[in-house]
Structures are given as C-alpha cells and as structure tokens.
C-alpha cells in the first residue's frame, strides 16, 4: 500500500493516531496498514461505548443530565473518562462531574 494513500485514509477517517510511528519507507505492508486501521476503529468504538455507559450511569445516579454535561462528556478524553469511571461513586451533582473531566 502506498504510504501517502494510507496517510490520506487516516485523515479521511479521522484516525490520525494511525500515522504515528509510521515507517518512513514509500510502501506499507497492506496487512499492517489494515490492522492499524482496524485497531483505530476498535479503539474508537471502545471510547464511544465508555462514553455511552457513563452517560447512562449518570442519568441513573443524577436523574437527568444537561445538554452541556452531555457535550462535555462527548468531548472528554479517554483519560478523563477513566478518572470519572473511578470516581463515579463519589459524584452527587453535575458540578462534580464537570470538575473531574476538566
């Protein structure tokens, strides 16, 4: 697979992490390229699943969540979502959630 084509595919799919540590040669093994893309999609799917689970847990815990909080959760990094997951039992309000993910 042409290296530039792989870079374009990563840009189009929004998976720029795929081109991190990309070999400098002109060609990339097709299997390696496809595995990198598949792993990127799996990671994105896991992140989306974590976001959805946390949103559901917060709705159960707080009764409802504002659109502002939902937007903040959508934009939060995996690291912040993991911190929120570890602290879910200490949350009593949306302000607690926002403090954790900021």
Secondary structure, 3 states (H helix, E strand, C coil): CEHHHHHHHHHHCCCHHHHCCCCCCCECCHHHHHHHHHHHHHHHHHHHHHHHHHHHHHHHHHCCCCHHHHHHHHHCCHHHHHHHHHCHHHCCCHHHHHHHHC
